[in-house]
Each structure stands twice: as structure tokens, then as C-alpha cells.
């Protein structure tokens, strides 16, 4: 394993402000860099770049979108080069960018910049893709009162960052882990012997936890409302059924639409009066935002 440097103080400050643990982010960066080197060295760079050659590397948007992960990308270069590297996050997380905008700048030894380039871009492009995809849903729902939420359909090991990117895009986070909140789904209902039975079992075992119940019919909705549910997930309801669910609920609980939602129907679903749209695609299917690296001597 290579000996890596700590994150810079400004990067640490930005990560803390973003609600990200700098220690966790440092470990993630180190793991990614170790994966790239695999115990060896950057053969191409050490063969072609003089050890004392210095440059500036700009990470530049190649397409329009919303940025997430700028401090993390800057941190990659700092972990590689230490005090010999200076970085600047030009586009703040959550900010819109257009083609040609500089997102992050790093200066230092060219070999260090090239070593960190791909890891920095992998993180920045992916997270900015999630933020950009989320923002499209936020725009589609504007004025409806509904908000888009993520799910646990995240990349293993990257959940904290992907959910952070959702927030950068203007979305709302669902639970981070299974212990944060309870979500009674169809298989729990089968195992417990009924939707009310499952609801009552969780409420008895964990009376203080946020509890959401998935229903697949208006009859189940009525039953869990009578049982005292305050958050209900409407699984694969049509928009007509959603409107009826909103009418029946009459403000007694928050409602979340889920199941096969696509961007082209987002506004129609939001207009039914539901509070949230649960969209796993925010994290499991978001295309990267195209960001490239331009080296200046």
C-alpha cells in the first residue's frame, strides 16, 4: 500500500459543511487510489513525465448539469500530492454548470495530477450525474407540492455519497439504513399475516421509529390509516387511484408514490396530491455527467 497524504483543511471544511465525514471520505479516496495502483506504480506517467514537471489540471464540464462531489475530487489530488498540491473548488456542490465551466482546479507535480485524475473524475462524474438526474425530477415537480425521494437502491459502499448527491440535486433522502426507519413491505406483510398485523408488530417493537407501510390497494390504505399509520407508500397505484388515496387520507398521513415512475409522468403523479415520489433510478440508473480533465503546462 502507498503512503498517502491527509486531506487539506479547506477540503475538510467543505466536507463537514456538506454533512460528510472527512475521515470516511479519506478512506474511500485511499481505497480507490489503492485499487488503481494495485500495489505497483503508474507506469505510463513515470515513464513519460519528468519528476519535477509541474502543471495545472482543470476538471471541466463537457455538458450542462448540477455538480456534486467537488470537494471529494479536490481531496483526491491532496491525498496524492500533499502540501505540494493546491486545489480550488470553483463550482460549489449543488450549483448548475454548462459546457466549458471549470469545476475543480489542481496545481502541482504533473505526475501527481495525472495519478489522481481518473479517481477524481470517477467520483465527480458519477455524483454529478446523480445530482443532475435528481434536479430534472425536481424541475418536473415544481409547483405540485410533491418532492422526489431516493431509495436504498444504491451502489454498495457509496450510499452516503449518492444520497448526498440527491440532496445536491434538490431531492429528499429516504432512510440511510434499515435501522433508521421502518418500511413494512409486501414480504413483511405476508410473513406477519396481514398489513395491520405487520404495522402493529413494528409499532410495538419500536414505538419511536418512523414507520412507513407499503399498500397495494385502497382497502389496505384504509386499514393502515385506521391503525394509525402516518406515512404510507402507494405501490404501483394508477394516477386515478392516487387521487382517490389522497381524498381518502384527507391529511391523516403523508403519501408516497412508488413503482415504475418515469420522468415523463412525474408532473402528473405530483399533481395527484401525493407528498413524495420514490425513485430508485436517481441512484441506480443515473448517467454520469460528462466532465473532463484539461492539463495546462
C-alpha positions in Angstrom: 0.0 0.0 0.0 1.2 3.5 -0.9 1.6 6.1 1.9 -1.0 8.8 1.1 -1.3 12.4 2.5 -4.2 13.8 4.6 -6.9 16.0 3.1 -6.4 19.7 3.1 -8.0 21.9 5.7 -10.3 23.7 3.2 -11.5 20.4 1.8 -12.2 19.1 5.3 -14.2 22.3 6.0 -16.3 21.8 2.8 -16.9 18.2 3.6 -18.1 18.9 7.1 -20.4 21.7 5.8 -21.8 19.1 3.4 -22.5 16.6 6.2 -19.8 14.2 5.0 -17.3 12.7 7.4 -13.8 13.7 6.3 -12.3 10.5 7.8 -14.7 8.3 5.9 -14.1 10.3 2.7 -10.3 10.0 3.1 -10.6 6.2 3.5 -12.8 6.0 0.4 -10.3 8.0 -1.6 -7.4 5.9 -0.4 -9.2 2.7 -1.3 -10.0 4.0 -4.8 -6.3 5.0 -5.3 -5.0 1.7 -4.0 -7.3 -0.1 -6.4 -5.9 1.9 -9.3 -2.3 1.2 -8.4 -2.8 -2.3 -7.2 0.5 -2.2 -5.2 2.5 -1.0 -8.2 3.1 2.3 -9.8 1.6 4.5 -12.6 3.9 3.0 -15.3 2.8 5.3 -18.1 3.2 8.5 -16.1 6.5 7.7 -14.5 7.8 6.7 -18.0 6.7 9.9 -19.8 6.7 12.7 -17.2 9.8 14.3 -15.5 9.6 14.1 -11.7 9.9 17.9 -11.4 7.4 18.8 -14.1 4.6 21.0 -12.8 1.2 21.8 -14.3 -2.4 22.9 -13.7 -5.2 20.4 -14.2 -8.7 21.7 -14.7 -11.8 19.5 -14.3 -14.1 20.9 -16.9 -17.8 20.3 -17.6 -18.4 18.9 -21.1 -22.2 19.1 -20.7 -24.7 21.1 -18.6 -25.8 19.7 -15.3 -25.6 20.0 -11.5 -22.4 19.5 -9.6 -21.8 17.1 -6.7 -18.5 15.9 -5.3 -16.2 18.8 -6.0 -14.5 18.7 -2.5 -14.1 15.0 -2.9 -12.4 15.4 -6.3 -10.1 18.1 -4.8 -9.3 15.8 -2.0 -8.1 13.1 -4.3 -5.3 15.3 -5.6 -4.4 16.4 -2.0 -4.2 12.7 -0.9 -1.9 12.0 -3.8 0.4 15.1 -3.6 0.0 16.5 -0.1 1.3 20.0 0.5 2.8 20.1 -3.0 -0.8 20.3 -4.4 -3.0 23.3 -4.3 -6.7 22.9 -5.2 -9.7 25.1 -5.7 -13.3 24.1 -5.9 -14.6 26.5 -8.5 -18.2 25.2 -8.8 -19.9 24.6 -5.5 -21.8 21.4 -5.0 -25.5 21.9 -6.0 -24.5 24.6 -8.5 -25.6 24.4 -12.1 -22.8 24.3 -14.8 -22.7 24.5 -18.6 -20.3 23.1 -21.1 -16.9 24.7 -20.6 -17.3 25.6 -16.9 -14.3 24.8 -14.7 -15.4 22.7 -11.7 -12.2 22.0 -9.8 -8.6 23.2 -10.4 -5.5 21.5 -9.0 -1.9 22.6 -9.3 1.3 20.7 -8.5 3.6 18.0 -9.8 2.2 16.7 -13.1 2.8 13.1 -12.1 0.6 13.6 -9.0 -2.1 15.3 -11.0 -2.2 12.5 -13.6 -2.2 9.8 -11.0 -5.3 11.3 -9.3 -7.1 12.4 -12.5 -9.2 9.3 -13.1 -10.2 8.7 -9.5 -11.3 12.3 -9.1 -13.3 12.2 -12.3 -14.9 8.8 -11.5 -16.3 10.3 -8.3 -17.2 13.7 -9.6 -18.9 12.5 -12.8 -20.9 9.8 -11.0 -22.1 12.0 -8.2 -22.8 15.0 -10.5 -24.8 12.6 -12.7 -27.0 11.6 -9.7 -27.4 15.3 -8.8 -28.3 16.2 -12.4 -30.9 13.4 -12.7 -32.5 14.4 -9.4 -32.7 18.0 -10.5 -34.6 17.0 -13.6 -37.3 15.4 -11.4 -37.3 18.5 -9.1 -37.9 20.7 -12.1 -40.7 18.4 -13.4 -42.4 18.5 -9.9 -42.1 22.3 -9.4 -45.4 23.8 -8.3 -47.1 20.4 -7.5 -46.0 20.4 -3.8 -44.6 16.8 -4.2 -40.9 16.1 -3.6 -38.7 13.3 -5.1 -37.0 10.9 -2.7 -34.3 8.3 -3.2 -34.3 4.7 -2.1 -31.8 2.1 -0.8 -31.1 1.1 -4.4 -27.6 2.5 -4.2 -24.1 1.3 -5.1 -22.6 -0.7 -2.2 -20.2 1.4 -0.3 -21.3 4.7 -1.9 -24.7 5.1 -0.3 -23.7 8.2 1.8 -22.3 9.9 -1.3 -25.1 9.0 -3.6 -27.7 10.2 -1.2 -25.6 13.4 -0.7 -25.7 13.9 -4.5 -29.5 13.5 -4.4 -29.6 16.4 -1.9 -27.3 18.5 -4.1 -29.9 18.0 -6.9 -32.7 19.2 -4.7 -34.2 15.8 -3.7 -35.0 14.3 -0.4 -33.4 11.4 1.3 -35.3 8.3 2.4 -33.8 6.2 5.2 -30.0 5.7 5.2 -30.1 2.3 6.7 -32.6 -0.4 7.9 -32.2 0.8 11.5 -33.0 4.5 10.7 -36.7 3.9 9.9 -39.1 1.0 9.3 -40.7 0.3 5.9 -43.2 -2.5 6.0 -43.3 -4.0 2.5 -45.2 -6.8 0.8 -43.0 -9.6 2.0 -43.2 -8.4 5.6 -47.0 -8.3 5.3 -47.0 -11.9 4.0 -44.8 -13.1 6.9 -46.8 -11.2 9.5 -50.2 -12.4 8.2 -51.6 -9.1 7.2 -50.8 -5.4 6.7 -52.3 -4.3 10.0 -50.6 -7.1 11.8 -47.2 -6.1 10.4 -47.8 -2.5 11.2 -48.8 -3.3 14.8 -45.8 -5.6 15.3 -43.3 -2.9 14.2 -45.0 -0.2 16.3 -44.9 -2.4 19.4 -41.3 -3.4 18.9 -40.0 0.1 18.0 -42.6 2.7 19.2 -40.3 5.7 18.5 -39.2 4.9 15.0 -40.5 6.4 11.8 -42.8 3.8 10.3 -43.9 3.6 6.6 -46.3 1.0 5.3 -46.5 -0.2 1.7 -50.0 -0.8 0.4 -51.2 -2.1 -3.0 -54.9 -1.3 -2.7 -57.2 1.3 -1.4 -58.6 -1.2 1.0 -55.2 -1.8 2.6 -54.7 2.0 2.7 -58.0 2.4 4.7 -56.9 -0.4 7.1 -53.5 1.1 7.9 -54.9 4.6 8.2 -57.4 3.3 10.8 -54.4 1.6 12.5 -52.7 4.9 12.9 -50.1 5.0 10.1 -48.6 8.4 9.4 -46.7 7.5 6.2 -48.0 5.2 3.5 -46.3 4.1 0.3 -48.7 3.6 -2.6 -47.2 0.7 -4.6 -47.9 0.8 -8.4 -51.1 2.8 -8.0 -52.5 4.5 -11.1 -52.9 8.2 -11.0 -56.6 7.8 -10.6 -56.0 5.6 -7.6 -53.5 8.1 -6.2 -56.1 10.9 -6.3 -58.6 8.7 -4.6 -56.0 7.7 -2.0 -55.3 11.4 -1.3 -59.0 12.0 -0.9 -59.5 9.1 1.5 -56.4 10.0 3.5 -57.6 13.6 4.0 -54.3 14.7 5.5 -54.2 12.0 8.1 -50.9 10.7 6.7 -48.2 11.5 4.2 -48.4 9.5 0.9 -45.5 8.4 -1.2 -45.9 7.1 -4.8 -43.7 4.3 -5.9 -43.3 1.7 -8.6 -42.3 2.2 -12.2 -42.3 6.0 -12.1 -40.7 7.8 -15.0 -39.8 11.4 -15.6 -42.4 11.9 -18.3 -45.2 11.1 -15.8 -43.6 12.9 -12.8 -45.7 16.0 -13.0 -49.0 14.1 -13.5 -48.1 12.0 -10.4 -47.1 15.0 -8.4 -50.4 16.7 -9.3 -52.4 13.9 -7.7 -51.6 15.4 -4.3 -49.1 12.8 -3.0 -46.3 14.1 -0.9 -43.4 12.2 -2.3 -42.3 10.2 -5.4 -39.9 7.4 -4.6 -37.4 7.0 -7.5 -34.7 4.3 -7.3 -33.4 5.4 -10.7 -31.9 8.5 -9.1 -29.1 6.4 -7.8 -29.2 3.1 -9.7 -29.6 4.3 -13.2 -28.3 7.9 -13.4 -25.9 8.5 -16.3 -22.7 10.3 -15.4 -22.3 14.0 -16.1 -19.6 14.3 -18.7 -16.6 16.1 -17.1 -13.1 16.0 -18.5 -9.6 16.9 -17.4 -7.5 19.5 -19.2 -3.8 19.8 -18.4 -2.1 23.1 -18.7 1.7 23.3 -18.6 
